[in-house]
Amino acid sequence: MVQAEVEIYYCNDWNYQGVAAGLAAELKQALGLDAKLVEDKTAGVFDVFVDECLVFSLSDAGRFPEVGEIVAMFNQ
């Protein structure tokens, strides 16, 4: 089992909560990780932090993470 602190910051105003919840469920199923969902007041934010390090940002990538993309980061 992988041990890490995962936080997913999302913009609820832009309805990103479902994407965040889906990613959290994927991390739970694949790695046994409990991701913390954090509603952010910044418009359009979707950021994933692992152990306080930013590993994915919608604003940098211009897209949401693909299925398996964040999980794969743990297998490197």
C-alpha positions as CSV (number, residue, x, y, z in Angstrom):
1,M,0.0,0.0,0.0
2,V,1.2,3.5,-0.9
3,Q,1.5,6.1,1.8
4,A,1.1,9.7,0.9
5,E,-1.0,12.7,1.7
6,V,-3.0,13.7,-1.4
7,E,-5.1,16.9,-1.6
8,I,-7.2,17.8,-4.6
9,Y,-8.1,21.5,-4.8
10,Y,-11.1,22.2,-7.1
11,C,-13.4,25.0,-8.2
12,N,-17.0,24.2,-7.2
13,D,-18.3,27.3,-9.0
14,W,-17.2,25.6,-12.3
15,N,-18.6,22.2,-11.2
16,Y,-15.2,20.5,-10.9
17,Q,-16.3,18.6,-7.7
18,G,-17.3,15.6,-9.7
19,V,-13.9,15.4,-11.4
20,A,-12.2,15.7,-8.1
21,A,-14.4,13.0,-6.5
22,G,-13.7,10.7,-9.5
23,L,-10.0,11.1,-9.1
24,A,-10.2,10.5,-5.3
25,A,-12.2,7.3,-6.0
26,E,-9.6,6.2,-8.5
27,L,-6.7,6.8,-6.1
28,K,-8.6,4.9,-3.4
29,Q,-9.3,1.9,-5.6
30,A,-5.9,1.7,-7.2
31,L,-3.6,2.6,-4.3
32,G,-5.7,2.6,-1.2
33,L,-5.1,6.4,-0.7
34,D,-7.7,8.7,0.9
35,A,-7.5,12.0,-1.0
36,K,-8.7,15.1,0.7
37,L,-11.0,17.2,-1.4
38,V,-10.6,21.0,-0.9
39,E,-13.0,23.5,-2.4
40,D,-11.0,26.4,-3.6
41,K,-12.5,29.9,-4.2
42,T,-10.2,30.5,-7.1
43,A,-12.1,30.4,-10.4
44,G,-11.2,27.4,-12.5
45,V,-8.7,25.8,-10.2
46,F,-8.0,22.0,-10.3
47,D,-4.7,21.2,-8.6
48,V,-3.4,17.9,-7.2
49,F,-0.8,17.9,-4.4
50,V,1.1,14.9,-3.1
51,D,2.9,15.4,0.2
52,E,2.5,19.2,-0.3
53,C,4.1,19.1,-3.7
54,L,2.1,20.2,-6.8
55,V,2.0,17.2,-9.2
56,F,-0.8,18.4,-11.5
57,S,-2.4,21.7,-12.4
58,L,-5.2,22.3,-14.8
59,S,-3.9,25.8,-15.4
60,D,-0.5,24.4,-16.4
61,A,-1.7,21.4,-18.4
62,G,-4.7,23.0,-20.0
63,R,-6.7,19.9,-19.3
64,F,-7.8,17.6,-16.5
65,P,-5.7,14.6,-15.7
66,E,-6.4,11.5,-17.8
67,V,-7.7,8.3,-16.1
68,G,-4.7,6.6,-14.6
69,E,-2.3,9.6,-15.0
70,I,-2.0,10.5,-11.3
71,V,-1.9,6.8,-10.3
72,A,1.0,6.2,-12.7
73,M,3.0,8.9,-10.9
74,F,3.1,6.6,-7.9
75,N,4.5,3.7,-10.0
76,Q,7.5,5.6,-11.3
